[in-house]
Amino acid sequence: MLDKKPTTIGRMFDRIAFRYDLVNRVLSLCIDQTWRRITVRNLAVEPGDRVLDIATGTGDLALRVLQSEKTCRVVGIDLSQEMLAIASFKSGRRGFSDRSFFVNGDALLLPFHDGVFDKAMVAFGIRNMNNIEAFLDELHRVITVGGRAAILEFSLPSNPPVRRLYLVYLTRILPLVGRFLSGDDGAYRYLTDSVREFSSPSLLREFMRKRGFDLIRSRHLFFGIAHLFILARKQQPTEMI
Ligand SMILES: C[S@@+](CC[C@H](N)C(=O)[O-])C[C@H]1O[C@@H](n2cnc3c(N)ncnc32)[C@H](O)[C@@H]1O
């Protein structure tokens, strides 16, 4: 079992924060940005929306939302101070400081009142959480009834030859390139292991339904290397008169 304690995860991302964006672009050949674009399009942010970006990291998803809808406001939350510092810097450079706010905190104990966000999203973060169901409860709690959430995460392709090929990349090439570019051995080994051991999309769908979400969309991206879920917090059952 991988160590997914918040302090361990936060420190690991602190160590690689400076090189995180570069390594992402190289390892994914920039496809990660296409996935984030698809995620934002499916989230359908509306004017004035309050959006929460959970495990915001260096803020790439948050910035896409701020760019796509000029009157929404975004709060990004993450365990890693160093990742947040970069997110905040990038947001300021793009002129989004007055509509973005970055806070240090744990996705399993979100420091927000119930139902304060119209939309919420998490990209490549849910895999790092040590209790997926507790996280889904928190996600459900902080969005408004009928509000939408997007979850983007790595998955393993189901087609056997593609899966075999991808596993070679994941276990042999990715850790080497990650270590070379970031100077950190453990973080990119952790990436490989966490992708391999993470729950399948079908199990995640099951969890999501059980935790009170309607599943609006569930789709593979790039041969199943990633998966996008679009959820809505269920309307409250109508009271009997
Ligand atoms: C792979 S990065 C993804 C960052 C960003 N969402 C992106 O698309 O590039 C994962 C991020 O999740 C954060 N994270 C992991 N577990 C978390 C938790 N329980 N609460 C808040 N942030 C968490 C890490 O600190 C890290 O910045």
The ligand as an SDF file (V2000), in Angstrom:
LIG
                    3D

 27 29  0  0  0  0  0  0  0  0999 V2000
   -0.7250   15.4490   -9.8240 C   0  0  0  0  0  0  0  0  0  0  0  0
   -0.9950   16.9710   -9.0100 S   0  0  0  0  0  0  0  0  0  0  0  0
   -2.3490   17.6670   -9.9370 C   0  0  0  0  0  0  0  0  0  0  0  0
   -2.3520   19.1840   -9.8930 C   0  0  0  0  0  0  0  0  0  0  0  0
   -3.3370   19.8770  -10.8060 C   0  0  0  0  0  0  0  0  0  0  0  0
   -4.7050   19.5780  -10.4720 N   0  0  0  0  0  0  0  0  0  0  0  0
   -3.0680   19.5720  -12.2600 C   0  0  0  0  0  0  0  0  0  0  0  0
   -4.0240   19.3100  -13.0060 O   0  0  0  0  0  0  0  0  0  0  0  0
   -1.9140   19.6360  -12.6710 O   0  0  0  0  0  0  0  0  0  0  0  0
   -1.7940   16.4300   -7.5550 C   0  0  0  0  0  0  0  0  0  0  0  0
   -1.9840   17.5450   -6.5260 C   0  0  0  0  0  0  0  0  0  0  0  0
   -2.9190   17.0650   -5.5550 O   0  0  0  0  0  0  0  0  0  0  0  0
   -2.5460   17.5780   -4.3000 C   0  0  0  0  0  0  0  0  0  0  0  0
   -3.1950   16.7440   -3.2910 N   0  0  0  0  0  0  0  0  0  0  0  0
   -3.0720   15.4050   -3.1110 C   0  0  0  0  0  0  0  0  0  0  0  0
   -3.8410   14.9710   -2.1010 N   0  0  0  0  0  0  0  0  0  0  0  0
   -4.4980   16.0770   -1.6470 C   0  0  0  0  0  0  0  0  0  0  0  0
   -5.4280   16.2960   -0.6000 C   0  0  0  0  0  0  0  0  0  0  0  0
   -5.8530   15.2990    0.1790 N   0  0  0  0  0  0  0  0  0  0  0  0
   -5.8910   17.5490   -0.4060 N   0  0  0  0  0  0  0  0  0  0  0  0
   -5.4630   18.5830   -1.1800 C   0  0  0  0  0  0  0  0  0  0  0  0
   -4.5660   18.4360   -2.1680 N   0  0  0  0  0  0  0  0  0  0  0  0
   -4.0810   17.2080   -2.4000 C   0  0  0  0  0  0  0  0  0  0  0  0
   -1.0150   17.4980   -4.3230 C   0  0  0  0  0  0  0  0  0  0  0  0
   -0.4150   18.3100   -3.3610 O   0  0  0  0  0  0  0  0  0  0  0  0
   -0.7300   17.9250   -5.7610 C   0  0  0  0  0  0  0  0  0  0  0  0
   -0.4980   19.3000   -5.8760 O   0  0  0  0  0  0  0  0  0  0  0  0
  1  2  1  0
  2  3  1  0
  2 10  1  0
  3  4  1  0
  4  5  1  0
  5  6  1  0
  5  7  1  0
  7  8  2  0
  7  9  1  0
 10 11  1  0
 11 12  1  0
 11 26  1  0
 12 13  1  0
 13 14  1  0
 13 24  1  0
 14 15  1  0
 14 23  1  0
 15 16  2  0
 16 17  1  0
 17 18  1  0
 17 23  2  0
 18 19  1  0
 18 20  2  0
 20 21  1  0
 21 22  2  0
 22 23  1  0
 24 25  1  0
 24 26  1  0
 26 27  1  0
M  CHG  2   2   1   9  -1
M  END
$$$$
